[in-house]
Amino acid sequence: MKRVNLLEYFELAEALAKARQATSVDTSKGGSIYISLWALPPKLSAFIAEDNGFGTCKHAAADLAGTISSWISANVMPNDTFSPDLFEKDFSSWQYSEIPRKIDSFRSVFEAESHDVDVYSVGQIAIYKTQALVSNASHVIPDEIRSEMPEEAIKEFDDAGRCLAFDLPTACGFHALRATELVIDAYLKDFGVTKSMKSWNDFIKAVQDLIEAKNKEPKPSQKVGAMLDRMRSLDRNPLMHPRDALDAVGANHLFSLSAITVAEMIKDARRIKAANVVPLLAANAGSDLVNEQAAE
């Protein structure tokens, strides 16, 4: 999957039209022919190199590019050297007639093959720009939050965005929930929970056990616990049912809700990490003090 740059096709069409017009006259000076042709071979080469779905017409494009390059080298720029005399020389149409014939051949093959090449235009989804959804949907999450997410979760959000852009709403929901699950796992590890979880029920129970535990601080915020439990019961569990599916509106909602929930977990985890830093700093400070006293 790649983004199609329509401007490149427009510029290729312009170059072809310019070359076709310049080589359709009875006589022309070498310099005029060169000016009308020199930019076409690089554009044809770029078209050939691009993964754009075309096949047969690329052979015609390569043939045309080779013919133009050979003609320029043989007639107006020998050894890539500028020659004022050759630029001022008059050429008859029979001397360059092969070029317009091959331009017409490329056009015919391109036109025929265009009927079998699928190019789609994807409209904007909700408030999201299509290009952003396709390339980096995880950027819907602020940079300072995303930098603390597992790489696997970021990839899942990017995949969710692509599914949302290409009208695969149920797949979008799966990827969004997978991203959330990966962040839940990291979130619980910040509280020292390292056992393997097999389901969202396990995740939610672990969070609730931490919240309800006595004489244990810090605890997960009740807000995060409620958000996760709500997603489990109203979004995750129903979506796992084979007869349930999301529509575009539901996918957009779940994608946004997952991003918000992930952001809340990351912010809550920062509180936990900050609480753990204080004892560590105190311990380190005490250690340094002992060492200094010993040195004295």
Secondary structure, DSSP 8 states (H G I E B T S, - for coil): -----HHHHHHHHHHHHHHHHHTSSSEEEHHHHHHHHTTHHHHHHHHHHS-SS--HHHHHHHHHHHHHHHHHHHHT-GGG---HHHHH-EEEHHHHTHHHHHHHHHHHHHHHHHTT--------BTTB-HHHHHHHGGGGS-HHHHTTS-HHHHHHHHHHHHHHHTT-HHHHHHHHHHHHHHHHHHHHHHTT--S---SHHHHHHHHHHHHH-TT--S---HHHHHHHHHHIIIIIHHHTSTT----HHHHHHHHHHHHHHHHHHHHHHHHHHHHHHHHHHHHHHHHHHHHHHHH-
